[in-house]
Amino acid sequence: MIKRNKLQIILEYLQQFPAVALLGPRQVGKTTLAFQLAEELGGIYLDLESPTDQAKLEDVEHYLKKHQNRLVILDEVQRMPGLFQILRVVIDKAKRQGKTAGQFLLLGSASIDLLQQSGESLAGRIAFVELSPLNILETTASNLDKLWLRGGFPDSFLAKTETMSFRWREQFIRTYLERDIPELGLRIPASRMRRFWTMLAHHHGQLLNQAQLARALEVDGKTIGRYLDLLVDLLLVYRLQPWHSNTGKRMVKSPKYFLRDAGILHTLLGINNHESLLGHPIAGMSWEGFVLENIVSLLPEGCQLYFYRTATGVEIDLLLCFNNGKKWVVEIKRSTSAKLQKGFHLACENLKPDRKILIYGGEESFRQSGGIEVIGLKTFLEKELNLANR
């Protein structure tokens, strides 16, 4: 079994909060992690997609009272929206009796309903943890190219062949289009959503011209905005916001959008092997998105991510702003002999960062002139990001 990095933070939150919500797209490994926690903590697991488990909760308060001294794990909890109000009552009653933590672990495959419902009913009683697809620290450095091509969904990454991995991802996309999105009550034709998702893949990591996308899909701009919000809420797309400051510079104000899993990106673009990926025009932006998602999956608490770009084109891929006030600028290049452009140095003059880092496709770490640190992805995640707030 692959050990997930989020396990420790979930255990810590369960010692502090009555409820913890573990969010992430379908098939990312939430249930596997929940079973591991149930075994370790003596918890009880209920799948709310199962009619048998739903029947157990016909009298919710009675059932929960019977298991009041155990961690209760509720999978796909958004399928029973009325449950949240009852959980609040149970939690508050237990608090009056002296129990303040570790009562419920709630699993949800879409943040839309879960965040809204729990935010209304369990405010101050719940902590949220997001489980991303596998990152490089959860596999090994030798699997980096495999992880980049296939993405981090466990069934895709662990498939016996590239063909089987590609086939799994195709079915994953189809399931979201034909089942999961309609189940959210959204009437979007699957063929149109597939076209939009594919168009977004072609614009991966770029500033979007939403009007152009709207014309291509024959919808209005507000509809494109709703589609984008949907994929962000389903944790399938990452919205990277631009940095704003009072530097007197004219700054770009539009966000960039990245498909969160590189394997899904490659499937939508028809890329099914490493050679095809390296020869594809998307390769550079795909690598940038892959590095970004690895960073997002291990981001220290409270750290904020931005990109920096002025109206004149001066740009930096990532700006990391930490709780302790430090700022790091990060440029991402796949090449092992990457060189930074003039725009990077001009941006550094404006931002005055504490560290200037180039993440590249190699493994060795070394310094370049101007105080630039060149670091491999695994080393950055393991040795730099982990110590950032200390």
C-alpha positions as a Python dict, from the first residue, in 0.01 Angstrom:
ca = {
    (1, 'M'): (0, 0, 0),
    (2, 'I'): (127, 346, -93),
    (3, 'K'): (165, 565, 216),
    (4, 'R'): (-14, 896, 166),
    (5, 'N'): (138, 1219, 293),
    (6, 'K'): (-197, 1348, 422),
    (7, 'L'): (-234, 1067, 675),
    (8, 'Q'): (-46, 1251, 951),
    (9, 'I'): (-233, 1580, 912),
    (10, 'I'): (-567, 1393, 924),
    (11, 'L'): (-462, 1223, 1248),
    (12, 'E'): (-358, 1560, 1393),
    (13, 'Y'): (-687, 1725, 1296),
    (14, 'L'): (-887, 1435, 1443),
    (15, 'Q'): (-719, 1508, 1776),
    (16, 'Q'): (-833, 1870, 1759),
    (17, 'F'): (-1167, 1882, 1574),
    (18, 'P'): (-1490, 1680, 1617),
    (19, 'A'): (-1514, 1633, 1238),
    (20, 'V'): (-1263, 1623, 954),
    (21, 'A'): (-1367, 1636, 588),
    (22, 'L'): (-1139, 1461, 340),
    (23, 'L'): (-1204, 1602, -7),
    (24, 'G'): (-1076, 1493, -345),
    (25, 'P'): (-1190, 1375, -688),
    (26, 'R'): (-1322, 1023, -735),
    (27, 'Q'): (-1071, 737, -740),
    (28, 'V'): (-796, 947, -580),
    (29, 'G'): (-760, 710, -283),
    (30, 'K'): (-987, 860, -15),
    (31, 'T'): (-1164, 533, 65),
    (32, 'T'): (-838, 337, 87),
    (33, 'L'): (-703, 597, 329),
    (34, 'A'): (-1029, 585, 527),
    (35, 'F'): (-1004, 207, 567),
    (36, 'Q'): (-647, 252, 690),
    (37, 'L'): (-765, 506, 948),
    (38, 'A'): (-1056, 285, 1051),
    (39, 'E'): (-817, -1, 1118),
    (40, 'E'): (-569, 217, 1303),
    (41, 'L'): (-827, 401, 1516),
    (42, 'G'): (-1092, 132, 1552),
    (43, 'G'): (-1340, 329, 1342),
    (44, 'I'): (-1655, 220, 1163),
    (45, 'Y'): (-1699, 284, 789),
    (46, 'L'): (-2025, 359, 607),
    (47, 'D'): (-2057, 409, 229),
    (48, 'L'): (-2356, 634, 166),
    (49, 'E'): (-2378, 515, -194),
    (50, 'S'): (-2466, 172, -51),
    (51, 'P'): (-2840, 111, 14),
    (52, 'T'): (-2743, -119, 303),
    (53, 'D'): (-2539, 152, 476),
    (54, 'Q'): (-2806, 414, 403),
    (55, 'A'): (-3060, 190, 578),
    (56, 'K'): (-2845, 184, 890),
    (57, 'L'): (-2892, 561, 915),
    (58, 'E'): (-3271, 567, 897),
    (59, 'D'): (-3257, 659, 1265),
    (60, 'V'): (-2934, 856, 1254),
    (61, 'E'): (-2919, 973, 1614),
    (62, 'H'): (-2983, 623, 1750),
    (63, 'Y'): (-2713, 472, 1528),
    (64, 'L'): (-2456, 738, 1613),
    (65, 'K'): (-2533, 712, 1983),
    (66, 'K'): (-2465, 337, 1962),
    (67, 'H'): (-2120, 414, 1818),
    (68, 'Q'): (-2051, 733, 2013),
    (69, 'N'): (-1713, 612, 2139),
    (70, 'R'): (-1583, 522, 1790),
    (71, 'L'): (-1469, 725, 1493),
    (72, 'V'): (-1752, 714, 1237),
    (73, 'I'): (-1638, 741, 874),
    (74, 'L'): (-1905, 854, 628),
    (75, 'D'): (-1813, 817, 259),
    (76, 'E'): (-1991, 1027, -10),
    (77, 'V'): (-2155, 1219, 273),
    (78, 'Q'): (-2297, 1484, 39),
    (79, 'R'): (-2554, 1225, -73),
    (80, 'M'): (-2739, 1275, 256),
    (81, 'P'): (-2757, 1655, 291),
    (82, 'G'): (-2992, 1637, 588),
    (83, 'L'): (-2720, 1456, 783),
    (84, 'F'): (-2513, 1768, 849),
    (85, 'Q'): (-2766, 1930, 1081),
    (86, 'I'): (-2790, 1607, 1281),
    (87, 'L'): (-2411, 1582, 1304),
    (88, 'R'): (-2402, 1933, 1447),
    (89, 'V'): (-2650, 1834, 1720),
    (90, 'V'): (-2457, 1516, 1800),
    (91, 'I'): (-2124, 1702, 1812),
    (92, 'D'): (-2260, 1975, 2038),
    (93, 'K'): (-2414, 1721, 2273),
    (94, 'A'): (-2087, 1528, 2292),
    (95, 'K'): (-1899, 1851, 2363),
    (96, 'R'): (-2120, 1920, 2664),
    (97, 'Q'): (-2024, 1572, 2785),
    (98, 'G'): (-1654, 1646, 2745),
    (99, 'K'): (-1581, 1484, 2406),
    (100, 'T'): (-1435, 1749, 2175),
    (101, 'A'): (-1249, 1567, 1896),
    (102, 'G'): (-1225, 1266, 1671),
    (103, 'Q'): (-1593, 1183, 1619),
    (104, 'F'): (-1641, 1192, 1242),
    (105, 'L'): (-1439, 1161, 922),
    (106, 'L'): (-1643, 1279, 624),
    (107, 'L'): (-1541, 1186, 269),
    (108, 'G'): (-1658, 1373, -41),
    (109, 'S'): (-1565, 1349, -407),
    (110, 'A'): (-1684, 1699, -493),
    (111, 'S'): (-1633, 2010, -288),
    (112, 'I'): (-1947, 2187, -411),
    (113, 'D'): (-2213, 2030, -189),
    (114, 'L'): (-1984, 1921, 90),
    (115, 'L'): (-1831, 2263, 147),
    (116, 'Q'): (-2166, 2442, 130),
    (117, 'Q'): (-2352, 2203, 356),
    (118, 'S'): (-2080, 2151, 614),
    (119, 'G'): (-1987, 2518, 607),
    (120, 'E'): (-2344, 2609, 704),
    (121, 'S'): (-2397, 2339, 966),
    (122, 'L'): (-2055, 2255, 1108),
    (123, 'A'): (-1874, 2589, 1115),
    (124, 'G'): (-1608, 2585, 1387),
    (125, 'R'): (-1647, 2211, 1432),
    (126, 'I'): (-1480, 2082, 1114),
    (127, 'A'): (-1140, 2090, 944),
    (128, 'F'): (-1085, 2029, 573),
    (129, 'V'): (-810, 1821, 412),
    (130, 'E'): (-771, 1784, 37),
    (131, 'L'): (-630, 1460, -102),
    (132, 'S'): (-463, 1514, -439),
    (133, 'P'): (-349, 1244, -682),
    (134, 'L'): (-17, 1080, -595),
    (135, 'N'): (284, 1310, -580),
    (136, 'I'): (648, 1220, -639),
    (137, 'L'): (721, 1174, -266),
    (138, 'E'): (448, 910, -247),
    (139, 'T'): (611, 713, -526),
    (140, 'T'): (987, 730, -596),
    (141, 'A'): (1213, 963, -789),
    (142, 'S'): (1277, 687, -1045),
    (143, 'N'): (904, 695, -1130),
    (144, 'L'): (898, 1066, -1212),
    (145, 'D'): (851, 1027, -1590),
    (146, 'K'): (589, 756, -1536),
    (147, 'L'): (400, 975, -1289),
    (148, 'W'): (418, 1273, -1525),
    (149, 'L'): (278, 1074, -1819),
    (150, 'R'): (12, 872, -1637),
    (151, 'G'): (-82, 1117, -1365),
    (152, 'G'): (-134, 1042, -998),
    (153, 'F'): (-465, 857, -983),
    (154, 'P'): (-355, 526, -826),
    (155, 'D'): (-533, 298, -1076),
    (156, 'S'): (-380, 488, -1368),
    (157, 'F'): (-32, 508, -1219),
    (158, 'L'): (-23, 141, -1113),
    (159, 'A'): (-171, -3, -1436),
    (160, 'K'): (33, -287, -1590),
    (161, 'T'): (72, -118, -1931),
    (162, 'E'): (47, 228, -2085),
    (163, 'T'): (-256, 110, -2283),
    (164, 'M'): (-436, -2, -1968),
    (165, 'S'): (-350, 325, -1795),
    (166, 'F'): (-480, 532, -2088),
    (167, 'R'): (-797, 320, -2104),
    (168, 'W'): (-863, 374, -1732),
    (169, 'R'): (-831, 750, -1771),
    (170, 'E'): (-1071, 752, -2067),
    (171, 'Q'): (-1332, 573, -1856),
    (172, 'F'): (-1266, 813, -1566),
    (173, 'I'): (-1341, 1112, -1791),
    (174, 'R'): (-1651, 943, -1932),
    (175, 'T'): (-1784, 865, -1583),
    (176, 'Y'): (-1752, 1228, -1477),
    (177, 'L'): (-1925, 1349, -1792),
    (178, 'E'): (-2209, 1096, -1798),
    (179, 'R'): (-2273, 1034, -1428),
    (180, 'D'): (-2103, 1259, -1175),
    (181, 'I'): (-2177, 1598, -1329),
    (182, 'P'): (-2546, 1516, -1401),
    (183, 'E'): (-2583, 1386, -1043),
    (184, 'L'): (-2495, 1736, -922),
    (185, 'G'): (-2814, 1854, -1094),
    (186, 'L'): (-2627, 2029, -1375),
    (187, 'R'): (-2780, 1983, -1719),
    (188, 'I'): (-2473, 2005, -1939),
    (189, 'P'): (-2458, 1782, -2250),
    (190, 'A'): (-2169, 1537, -2209),
    (191, 'S'): (-2042, 1607, -2560),
    (192, 'R'): (-2026, 1983, -2496),
    (193, 'M'): (-1851, 1938, -2160),
    (194, 'R'): (-1599, 1702, -2322),
    (195, 'R'): (-1527, 1965, -2589),
    (196, 'F'): (-1484, 2233, -2323),
    (197, 'W'): (-1256, 2013, -2111),
    (198, 'T'): (-1046, 1936, -2419),
    (199, 'M'): (-1026, 2303, -2520),
    (200, 'L'): (-914, 2383, -2167),
    (201, 'A'): (-643, 2116, -2203),
    (202, 'H'): (-513, 2294, -2515),
    (203, 'H'): (-497, 2619, -2311),
    (204, 'H'): (-346, 2447, -2005),
    (205, 'G'): (-149, 2694, -1794),
    (206, 'Q'): (-229, 2993, -2014),
    (207, 'L'): (-436, 3307, -1976),
    (208, 'L'): (-781, 3220, -2111),
    (209, 'N'): (-974, 3413, -2371),
    (210, 'Q'): (-1317, 3320, -2238),
    (211, 'A'): (-1497, 3504, -2516),
    (212, 'Q'): (-1314, 3293, -2773),
    (213, 'L'): (-1408, 2973, -2590),
    (214, 'A'): (-1769, 3090, -2569),
    (215, 'R'): (-1786, 3147, -2945),
    (216, 'A'): (-1634, 2806, -3016),
    (217, 'L'): (-1892, 2633, -2795),
    (218, 'E'): (-2178, 2862, -2902),
    (219, 'V'): (-2257, 2967, -2547),
    (220, 'D'): (-2225, 3297, -2360),
    (221, 'G'): (-1937, 3411, -2142),
    (222, 'K'): (-2126, 3349, -1816),
    (223, 'T'): (-2172, 2984, -1917),
    (224, 'I'): (-1797, 2946, -1971),
    (225, 'G'): (-1745, 3092, -1623),
    (226, 'R'): (-1986, 2835, -1476),
    (227, 'Y'): (-1805, 2550, -1655),
    (228, 'L'): (-1473, 2670, -1517),
    (229, 'D'): (-1613, 2702, -1164),
    (230, 'L'): (-1756, 2350, -1192),
    (231, 'L'): (-1423, 2188, -1284),
    (232, 'V'): (-1246, 2387, -1011),
    (233, 'D'): (-1508, 2281, -754),
    (234, 'L'): (-1474, 1918, -865),
    (235, 'L'): (-1100, 1953, -789),
    (236, 'L'): (-1014, 1866, -1149),
    (237, 'V'): (-880, 2212, -1244),
    (238, 'Y'): (-660, 2450, -1045),
    (239, 'R'): (-717, 2825, -1068),
    (240, 'L'): (-386, 3006, -1014),
    (241, 'Q'): (-445, 3368, -921),
    (242, 'P'): (-215, 3655, -1025),
    (243, 'W'): (-15, 3851, -770),
    (244, 'H'): (-135, 4205, -701),
    (245, 'S'): (72, 4465, -521),
    (246, 'N'): (126, 4838, -500),
    (247, 'T'): (440, 4839, -710),
    (248, 'G'): (305, 5088, -962),
    (249, 'K'): (328, 4824, -1235),
    (250, 'R'): (32, 4736, -1455),
    (251, 'M'): (-40, 4378, -1357),
    (252, 'V'): (-229, 4101, -1532),
    (253, 'K'): (-550, 4039, -1337),
    (254, 'S'): (-682, 3722, -1505),
    (255, 'P'): (-607, 3381, -1350),
    (256, 'K'): (-443, 3086, -1520),
    (257, 'Y'): (-609, 2745, -1530),
    (258, 'F'): (-424, 2414, -1500),
    (259, 'L'): (-570, 2065, -1531),
    (260, 'R'): (-471, 1921, -1197),
    (261, 'D'): (-376, 1571, -1311),
    (262, 'A'): (-120, 1540, -1590),
    (263, 'G'): (-257, 1201, -1694),
    (264, 'I'): (-606, 1343, -1754),
    (265, 'L'): (-450, 1630, -1951),
    (266, 'H'): (-261, 1387, -2172),
    (267, 'T'): (-567, 1168, -2226),
    (268, 'L'): (-779, 1463, -2341),
    (269, 'L'): (-501, 1551, -2588),
    (270, 'G'): (-457, 1192, -2710),
    (271, 'I'): (-104, 1153, -2569),
    (272, 'N'): (-53, 788, -2470),
    (273, 'N'): (323, 738, -2441),
    (274, 'H'): (633, 925, -2326),
    (275, 'E'): (775, 978, -2676),
    (276, 'S'): (452, 1141, -2792),
    (277, 'L'): (453, 1362, -2485),
    (278, 'L'): (808, 1487, -2538),
    (279, 'G'): (729, 1574, -2900),
    (280, 'H'): (402, 1748, -2826),
    (281, 'P'): (375, 2130, -2810),
    (282, 'I'): (208, 2098, -2468),
    (283, 'A'): (513, 1927, -2311),
    (284, 'G'): (656, 2240, -2147),
    (285, 'M'): (325, 2357, -2001),
    (286, 'S'): (238, 2001, -1901),
    (287, 'W'): (560, 1979, -1698),
    (288, 'E'): (487, 2316, -1538),
    (289, 'G'): (140, 2200, -1435),
    (290, 'F'): (282, 1871, -1306),
    (291, 'V'): (530, 2057, -1084),
    (292, 'L'): (258, 2299, -969),
    (293, 'E'): (25, 2015, -862),
    (294, 'N'): (305, 1841, -674),
    (295, 'I'): (369, 2166, -486),
    (296, 'V'): (-2, 2220, -420),
    (297, 'S'): (-35, 1869, -275),
    (298, 'L'): (239, 1941, -18),
    (299, 'L'): (191, 2312, 43),
    (300, 'P'): (259, 2417, 404),
    (301, 'E'): (-43, 2539, 597),
    (302, 'G'): (-126, 2901, 519),
    (303, 'C'): (110, 2931, 222),
    (304, 'Q'): (-43, 3112, -76),
    (305, 'L'): (43, 3052, -443),
    (306, 'Y'): (37, 3310, -722),
    (307, 'F'): (190, 3378, -1059),
    (308, 'Y'): (346, 3715, -1143),
    (309, 'R'): (300, 3892, -1475),
    (310, 'T'): (300, 4255, -1578),
    (311, 'A'): (121, 4401, -1877),
    (312, 'T'): (461, 4425, -2052),
    (313, 'G'): (517, 4048, -2024),
    (314, 'V'): (757, 4036, -1729),
    (315, 'E'): (664, 3703, -1570),
    (316, 'I'): (747, 3445, -1304),
    (317, 'D'): (580, 3103, -1296),
    (318, 'L'): (516, 3085, -920),
    (319, 'L'): (531, 3315, -622),
    (320, 'L'): (509, 3138, -284),
    (321, 'C'): (405, 3357, 10),
    (322, 'F'): (457, 3191, 349),
    (323, 'N'): (307, 3255, 692),
    (324, 'N'): (638, 3388, 820),
    (325, 'G'): (635, 3668, 560),
    (326, 'K'): (895, 3515, 331),
    (327, 'K'): (850, 3515, -46),
    (328, 'W'): (1004, 3268, -290),
    (329, 'V'): (996, 3304, -665),
    (330, 'V'): (998, 2978, -858),
    (331, 'E'): (1063, 2927, -1228),
    (332, 'I'): (984, 2587, -1378),
    (333, 'K'): (1178, 2439, -1671),
    (334, 'R'): (1185, 2082, -1795),
    (335, 'S'): (1528, 2110, -1960),
    (336, 'T'): (1834, 2001, -1764),
    (337, 'S'): (2022, 2297, -1914),
    (338, 'A'): (1754, 2559, -1852),
    (339, 'K'): (1839, 2928, -1870),
    (340, 'L'): (1634, 3209, -1725),
    (341, 'Q'): (1511, 3496, -1938),
    (342, 'K'): (1556, 3866, -1874),
    (343, 'G'): (1194, 3893, -1759),
    (344, 'F'): (1265, 3670, -1460),
    (345, 'H'): (1541, 3899, -1336),
    (346, 'L'): (1327, 4211, -1390),
    (347, 'A'): (1045, 4050, -1191),
    (348, 'C'): (1287, 3968, -909),
    (349, 'E'): (1390, 4333, -894),
    (350, 'N'): (1024, 4426, -843),
    (351, 'L'): (940, 4151, -592),
    (352, 'K'): (1266, 4137, -394),
    (353, 'P'): (1212, 3773, -295),
    (354, 'D'): (1390, 3591, -14),
    (355, 'R'): (1482, 3306, -249),
    (356, 'K'): (1507, 3263, -626),
    (357, 'I'): (1457, 2902, -732),
    (358, 'L'): (1463, 2718, -1063),
    (359, 'I'): (1298, 2374, -1056),
    (360, 'Y'): (1425, 2168, -1347),
    (361, 'G'): (1410, 1812, -1481),
    (362, 'G'): (1737, 1694, -1326),
    (363, 'E'): (1825, 1570, -978),
    (364, 'E'): (2139, 1760, -872),
    (365, 'S'): (2121, 2090, -686),
    (366, 'F'): (2357, 2379, -763),
    (367, 'R'): (2371, 2758, -776),
    (368, 'Q'): (2384, 2999, -1066),
    (369, 'S'): (2492, 3360, -1069),
    (370, 'G'): (2256, 3611, -913),
    (371, 'G'): (2171, 3385, -620),
    (372, 'I'): (1956, 3147, -824),
    (373, 'E'): (1918, 2799, -675),
    (374, 'V'): (1868, 2518, -928),
    (375, 'I'): (1686, 2226, -764),
    (376, 'G'): (1524, 1902, -880),
    (377, 'L'): (1155, 1854, -805),
    (378, 'K'): (1192, 1574, -548),
    (379, 'T'): (1461, 1764, -356),
    (380, 'F'): (1253, 2081, -357),
    (381, 'L'): (948, 1902, -217),
    (382, 'E'): (1135, 1692, 37),
    (383, 'K'): (1402, 1926, 167),
    (384, 'E'): (1295, 2281, 86),
    (385, 'L'): (916, 2306, 94),
    (386, 'N'): (892, 2087, 403),
    (387, 'L'): (1113, 2327, 601),
    (388, 'A'): (978, 2649, 454),
    (389, 'N'): (780, 2779, 752),
    (390, 'R'): (1041, 2693, 1011),
}
